[in-house]
């Protein structure tokens, strides 16, 4: 076992209706005035959380300049990044599946302050549009798989990435197929959370490095860009980490081969509302070399298991085009 410095919130609470206990959680942290920060959440989720806090006799404010002793974030505020510029305050984070990506930093874990409590309540993700849900789920899947093969992986990031894939592989296809499957929301949210934790520890790789220029230049949603590139990156990386991919594929009892993992990823992408190729997403073929230069300059590419450079990025883009 190699060295690691793994950071988790002090407390993680999950299950349907978990947010109903927010009042008690706030009081356990010796707080009474709560700054509520909502980013990208549904109006119904915000209304529910504020009502729970007020019914518990707590004061809810929505301006940073007001006196508060706890920050509660929900929606797109990522667990694993600073929750406030006032580190003396305690904090609670309530993630929602439509959040803008999973928590993932291109840097090794540092001195950032995590939330004191994370509440995983999948009921808050009900009613999220399918496109938003699909983007969040593909981002989570990409984070889990990249963390699993990152050159900076650790025993702890491996544990999170392995379990994240197990949860996501079982739940995401049903969610992306359009099924109204509340039971799949719970495993999906847990997988989302664990994928982010793994990526924070191990960092990312070529999938995110290649996806970011596509999103910047063409306005392609981040999750969509990842969906188009992920199977091709796994194929490309299999030259050096085929055994790792095969191990991940076998977690759910399937054939221990990297091709099995690629097939499952292609099935997952096919179940979502994604274009089939980069060309269908509006990417211009003659601009692939420019995209490759931009991708190769992304810091996360340094942690890809196979040496990632302009030539490698161009090969990935060409295969996905």
C-alpha positions as CSV (number, residue, x, y, z in Angstrom):
1,X,0.0,0.0,0.0
2,X,1.4,3.3,-1.1
3,X,1.1,6.7,0.8
4,X,-2.2,8.6,0.5
5,X,-3.8,11.7,1.9
6,X,-7.5,11.1,1.5
7,X,-10.1,13.7,2.5
8,X,-13.8,13.0,3.2
9,X,-16.4,15.1,4.9
10,X,-16.6,14.5,8.6
11,X,-20.1,12.9,8.2
12,X,-22.0,11.4,5.2
13,X,-25.7,10.7,5.5
14,X,-27.8,9.1,2.8
15,X,-31.2,7.7,2.0
16,X,-34.6,8.9,0.9
17,X,-35.8,11.7,3.1
18,X,-32.4,12.3,4.6
19,X,-32.8,16.1,4.2
20,X,-35.7,15.9,6.7
21,X,-33.0,15.8,9.4
22,X,-31.3,19.0,8.3
23,X,-32.5,20.9,11.4
24,X,-30.9,18.4,13.7
25,X,-27.7,18.3,11.7
26,X,-27.4,22.1,11.9
27,X,-28.0,22.1,15.6
28,X,-25.4,19.3,16.0
29,X,-22.9,21.7,14.5
30,X,-23.9,24.4,17.1
31,X,-25.4,26.7,14.4
32,X,-28.6,28.6,14.2
33,X,-28.3,31.1,11.3
34,X,-27.9,29.4,8.0
35,X,-26.7,30.9,4.7
36,X,-28.4,28.9,1.9
37,X,-26.6,28.8,-1.4
38,X,-28.4,27.1,-4.3
39,X,-26.7,26.5,-7.6
40,X,-28.5,24.8,-10.4
41,X,-31.1,23.0,-8.2
42,X,-34.8,22.7,-8.9
43,X,-37.1,25.2,-7.3
44,X,-39.0,22.5,-5.5
45,X,-35.8,21.2,-3.9
46,X,-34.9,24.7,-2.7
47,X,-38.4,25.3,-1.3
48,X,-38.3,22.0,0.5
49,X,-34.9,22.6,2.1
50,X,-35.7,26.2,3.2
51,X,-39.0,25.0,4.7
52,X,-37.2,22.2,6.7
53,X,-34.8,24.6,8.1
54,X,-37.4,27.2,9.1
55,X,-39.7,24.5,10.6
56,X,-36.8,23.6,12.8
57,X,-36.7,27.1,14.2
58,X,-33.5,28.1,12.3
59,X,-32.9,31.5,10.7
60,X,-32.3,31.2,6.9
61,X,-30.5,34.0,5.1
62,X,-29.5,34.3,1.4
63,X,-26.9,37.1,1.5
64,X,-23.2,36.6,2.3
65,X,-23.0,39.8,4.2
66,X,-25.5,38.8,6.8
67,X,-24.3,37.2,10.1
68,X,-24.4,33.4,9.8
69,X,-22.6,30.5,11.5
70,X,-23.2,27.8,8.9
71,X,-23.3,27.6,5.1
72,X,-25.6,25.1,3.4
73,X,-25.0,24.5,-0.3
74,X,-27.0,22.4,-2.6
75,X,-27.1,21.8,-6.3
76,X,-24.0,22.4,-8.3
77,X,-21.6,23.4,-5.4
78,X,-19.2,20.4,-5.6
79,X,-18.3,18.4,-2.5
80,X,-14.5,18.5,-2.2
81,X,-14.0,22.1,-2.9
82,X,-14.1,25.1,-0.6
83,X,-17.7,25.7,0.5
84,X,-17.1,29.3,1.6
85,X,-14.4,31.9,1.8
86,X,-15.1,32.1,5.5
87,X,-13.4,28.9,6.8
88,X,-14.5,29.4,10.4
89,X,-18.1,28.6,9.5
90,X,-19.4,25.1,9.5
91,X,-20.9,23.7,6.3
92,X,-23.4,21.2,4.9
93,X,-23.6,20.2,1.3
94,X,-26.6,18.5,-0.4
95,X,-25.7,17.4,-3.9
96,X,-28.3,16.9,-6.7
97,X,-27.7,14.8,-9.8
98,X,-28.2,17.7,-12.1
99,X,-25.3,19.5,-10.6
100,X,-22.7,20.8,-13.0
101,X,-20.3,17.9,-13.0
102,X,-18.9,15.9,-10.2
103,X,-16.3,17.2,-7.8
104,X,-12.9,16.7,-9.4
105,X,-9.7,18.8,-9.1
106,X,-6.8,18.6,-11.5
107,X,-4.5,18.9,-8.5
108,X,-3.6,16.6,-5.7
109,X,-5.5,17.0,-2.5
110,X,-4.4,20.1,-0.7
111,X,-5.6,22.2,2.2
112,X,-9.1,22.9,0.9
113,X,-11.8,22.6,3.5
114,X,-14.5,20.0,2.9
115,X,-18.1,20.2,4.0
116,X,-18.6,19.0,7.6
117,X,-21.6,17.0,6.5
118,X,-22.8,15.7,3.1
119,X,-26.5,14.7,2.8
120,X,-27.3,12.3,-0.1
121,X,-31.0,12.3,-0.6
122,X,-32.0,11.1,-4.1
123,X,-35.6,12.3,-3.7
124,X,-34.3,15.8,-4.4
125,X,-33.2,14.7,-7.9
126,X,-36.7,13.7,-8.9
127,X,-38.0,15.6,-11.9
128,X,-34.6,16.6,-13.3
129,X,-34.7,16.8,-17.2
130,X,-33.3,13.8,-18.9
131,X,-30.6,15.8,-20.7
132,X,-29.2,17.2,-17.4
133,X,-29.3,13.9,-15.7
134,X,-27.5,12.2,-18.6
135,X,-24.7,14.8,-18.5
136,X,-24.2,14.4,-14.8
137,X,-24.2,10.6,-15.1
138,X,-21.7,10.5,-17.9
139,X,-19.4,12.9,-16.0
140,X,-19.6,10.7,-13.0
141,X,-18.8,7.6,-15.0
142,X,-15.9,9.2,-16.7
143,X,-14.5,10.3,-13.4
144,X,-14.7,6.9,-11.9
145,X,-13.0,5.2,-14.8
146,X,-10.3,7.8,-15.1
147,X,-9.5,7.7,-11.4
148,X,-9.3,3.9,-11.7
149,X,-6.4,4.1,-14.1
150,X,-4.8,7.4,-13.1
151,X,-1.0,7.4,-12.4
152,X,-1.9,9.1,-9.1
153,X,-4.4,6.5,-7.9
154,X,-4.2,5.2,-4.3
155,X,-5.8,2.4,-2.4
156,X,-8.5,4.8,-1.2
157,X,-9.3,6.3,-4.7
158,X,-9.4,2.7,-6.0
159,X,-11.9,1.8,-3.4
160,X,-14.1,4.7,-4.3
161,X,-13.8,4.3,-8.1
162,X,-14.5,0.6,-7.9
163,X,-17.7,1.1,-5.9
164,X,-18.7,4.1,-8.0
165,X,-18.6,2.0,-11.1
166,X,-20.6,-0.8,-9.5
167,X,-23.3,1.6,-8.5
168,X,-23.4,3.6,-11.8
169,X,-23.2,0.6,-14.1
170,X,-26.3,-0.9,-12.4
171,X,-28.4,2.3,-12.3
172,X,-27.5,4.7,-15.1
173,X,-28.7,2.7,-18.1
174,X,-32.2,2.6,-16.6
175,X,-32.2,6.3,-15.8
176,X,-30.9,7.2,-19.3
177,X,-33.5,5.0,-21.0
178,X,-36.2,7.3,-19.7
179,X,-37.6,4.9,-17.1
180,X,-39.2,6.5,-14.2
181,X,-37.2,4.5,-11.8
182,X,-36.9,6.1,-8.4
183,X,-35.0,3.1,-7.0
184,X,-32.1,3.7,-9.4
185,X,-31.7,7.3,-8.3
186,X,-30.2,6.2,-4.9
187,X,-27.4,4.1,-6.4
188,X,-26.8,6.7,-9.1
189,X,-26.4,9.5,-6.5
190,X,-24.0,7.3,-4.4
191,X,-22.0,6.5,-7.5
192,X,-21.9,10.1,-8.4
193,X,-20.5,11.0,-5.0
194,X,-17.9,8.3,-4.9
195,X,-16.7,9.0,-8.4
196,X,-16.1,12.6,-7.4
197,X,-14.2,11.5,-4.3
198,X,-12.1,9.2,-6.4
199,X,-11.3,11.9,-8.9
200,X,-10.4,14.4,-6.2
201,X,-7.8,11.9,-4.9
202,X,-6.5,10.4,-8.2
203,X,-7.2,13.3,-10.6
204,X,-8.4,12.8,-14.2
205,X,-6.9,12.0,-17.6
206,X,-7.3,12.0,-21.3
207,X,-11.1,11.9,-21.4
208,X,-11.5,15.2,-19.6
209,X,-8.5,16.7,-21.4
210,X,-10.1,16.0,-24.8
211,X,-13.7,16.8,-23.8
212,X,-13.0,20.3,-22.5
213,X,-11.8,21.9,-25.8
214,X,-14.9,20.4,-27.5
215,X,-17.2,22.0,-25.0
216,X,-15.4,25.4,-25.1
217,X,-15.2,25.7,-28.9
218,X,-18.6,24.2,-29.9
219,X,-20.8,24.6,-26.9
220,X,-21.2,20.9,-26.5
221,X,-22.4,20.0,-23.0
222,X,-19.6,18.6,-21.0
223,X,-21.3,15.2,-20.3
224,X,-22.0,14.9,-24.0
225,X,-18.4,15.5,-25.0
226,X,-17.3,12.9,-22.4
227,X,-19.9,10.4,-23.7
228,X,-18.5,10.7,-27.3
229,X,-14.9,10.3,-26.2
230,X,-14.9,7.9,-23.2
231,X,-15.1,4.5,-25.1
232,X,-12.4,5.6,-27.5
233,X,-10.1,6.7,-24.7
234,X,-10.5,3.3,-23.0
235,X,-9.6,1.6,-26.2
236,X,-6.6,3.9,-26.7
237,X,-5.4,3.4,-23.1
238,X,-5.9,-0.4,-23.2
239,X,-2.5,-0.7,-24.7
240,X,-1.0,0.0,-21.3
241,X,-3.8,-0.7,-18.7
242,X,-5.8,-3.5,-20.3
243,X,-5.6,-5.4,-17.0
244,X,-7.0,-2.6,-15.0
245,X,-10.0,-2.1,-17.3
246,X,-10.5,-5.9,-17.4
247,X,-10.6,-5.9,-13.6
248,X,-13.2,-3.1,-13.6
249,X,-15.3,-5.0,-16.2
250,X,-15.4,-8.1,-14.0
251,X,-16.8,-6.3,-10.9
252,X,-20.3,-7.0,-12.1
253,X,-19.6,-10.6,-13.0
254,X,-19.0,-10.1,-16.7
255,X,-16.0,-11.3,-18.8
256,X,-12.7,-10.1,-17.5
257,X,-11.7,-8.3,-20.7
258,X,-11.2,-4.6,-21.5
259,X,-13.5,-5.0,-24.5
260,X,-16.3,-5.8,-22.0
261,X,-15.8,-2.5,-20.4
262,X,-15.9,-0.7,-23.7
263,X,-19.1,-2.5,-24.7
264,X,-20.8,-1.5,-21.4
265,X,-19.8,2.1,-22.0
266,X,-21.1,2.1,-25.5
267,X,-24.4,0.6,-24.2
268,X,-24.6,3.4,-21.6
269,X,-23.9,6.1,-24.2
270,X,-26.5,4.6,-26.6
271,X,-29.1,4.7,-23.9
272,X,-28.7,8.4,-23.4
273,X,-29.7,11.4,-25.6
274,X,-26.3,11.8,-27.1
275,X,-25.2,12.2,-30.8
276,X,-23.4,9.2,-32.2
277,X,-20.1,10.9,-33.2
278,X,-18.2,14.1,-32.8
279,X,-19.3,15.1,-36.3
280,X,-22.9,14.8,-35.4
281,X,-22.2,17.2,-32.4
282,X,-21.0,19.9,-34.8
283,X,-17.3,19.4,-34.5
284,X,-15.4,20.4,-37.7
285,X,-12.9,17.8,-38.9
286,X,-10.3,20.3,-40.1
287,X,-10.2,21.7,-36.5
288,X,-9.3,18.4,-34.9
289,X,-5.5,19.2,-34.9
290,X,-6.3,22.5,-33.1
291,X,-8.4,20.7,-30.6
292,X,-5.6,18.2,-30.1
293,X,-3.1,20.9,-29.2
294,X,-5.5,22.4,-26.7
295,X,-6.2,19.0,-25.1
296,X,-2.6,18.1,-24.8
297,X,-2.0,21.3,-22.8
298,X,-4.6,20.4,-20.2
299,X,-2.9,19.5,-16.9
300,X,-5.0,16.5,-16.2
301,X,-3.5,14.7,-19.2
302,X,-0.3,14.4,-17.2
303,X,-2.0,11.7,-15.1
304,X,-3.3,9.6,-17.9
305,X,-1.8,6.0,-17.8
306,X,-0.6,6.2,-21.4
307,X,1.6,9.1,-22.4
308,X,-0.8,11.8,-23.6
309,X,0.4,14.4,-26.2
310,X,-0.8,16.1,-29.3
311,X,-0.5,13.0,-31.4
312,X,-2.4,10.9,-28.9
313,X,-5.2,13.4,-28.6
314,X,-5.5,13.6,-32.4
315,X,-5.8,9.8,-32.6
316,X,-8.6,9.9,-30.0
317,X,-10.5,12.6,-31.8
318,X,-10.1,10.9,-35.1
319,X,-11.5,7.6,-33.7
320,X,-14.5,9.4,-32.2
321,X,-15.2,11.5,-35.3
